[in-house]
Amino acid sequence: MSAILFLAQRASAAVLALAVCFHLATIVYAVHGGLTAGEILARTRGNVVFLVFYALFVIAVAVHAPIGLRNIVREWTRWGGATLDFAAIVFALALFALGLRAVLAVYLA
């Protein structure tokens, strides 16, 4: 199981590296172009590319962060085993649900 988690975290890190770079480039473009929040929302509303990109971003975060947090908690405390694994899964599901809710709110705005 440790090998699978290791690979999942590294793969999600690779996706996040690309996604963060693209996201930051988009922010710089929008700010440099003087776009308002309303103009940005108008461009993202109904844009399937936006939806897919940020949904992948959310999935990568929901995989990456809980694995890392689980490892930190395991190393710094005595907490381990099935309860820690369960807490990490709950955290992953919360990140996924909240992130996807935000993406859908902007897509449907």
WOKAQUI-V704512 format. One record per residue. N is the residue number from 1. PHI is phi in degrees with one decimal (999 if undefined). Layout:
BEGIN
{{N:PHI} {N:PHI}}
END
This chain:
BEGIN
{{1:999} {2:-61.0} {3:-65.9} {4:-65.5} {5:-63.2} {6:-59.4} {7:-65.7} {8:-63.6} {9:-69.7} {10:-67.9} {11:-65.4} {12:-66.8} {13:-64.4} {14:-64.5} {15:-63.4} {16:-63.5} {17:-59.2} {18:-68.3} {19:-65.5} {20:-64.6} {21:-60.7} {22:-64.3} {23:-61.3} {24:-64.7} {25:-62.5} {26:-65.1} {27:-62.8} {28:-60.7} {29:-60.6} {30:-65.9} {31:-68.7} {32:-64.3} {33:-79.3} {34:73.7} {35:-69.4} {36:-88.7} {37:-59.7} {38:-63.1} {39:-68.3} {40:-65.2} {41:-63.1} {42:-63.2} {43:-77.1} {44:-89.3} {45:-61.6} {46:74.7} {47:-85.1} {48:-66.4} {49:-61.0} {50:-57.9} {51:-59.1} {52:-66.0} {53:-59.5} {54:-74.2} {55:-66.1} {56:-64.1} {57:-59.5} {58:-62.8} {59:-61.0} {60:-62.2} {61:-65.4} {62:-67.2} {63:-87.7} {64:-69.7} {65:-62.9} {66:-63.7} {67:-65.5} {68:-64.3} {69:-63.6} {70:-60.0} {71:-65.4} {72:-63.7} {73:-61.0} {74:-63.0} {75:-77.2} {76:-94.1} {77:-130.6} {78:-91.3} {79:-72.9} {80:-164.6} {81:79.2} {82:-66.3} {83:-69.1} {84:-67.2} {85:-61.2} {86:-63.2} {87:-61.9} {88:-65.1} {89:-66.2} {90:-61.5} {91:-61.4} {92:-60.8} {93:-65.3} {94:-65.0} {95:-60.1} {96:-62.9} {97:-64.3} {98:-68.1} {99:-65.7} {100:-66.1} {101:-62.5} {102:-65.2} {103:-62.4} {104:-65.4} {105:-62.5} {106:-75.0} {107:-65.2} {108:-92.1} {109:-56.2}}
END
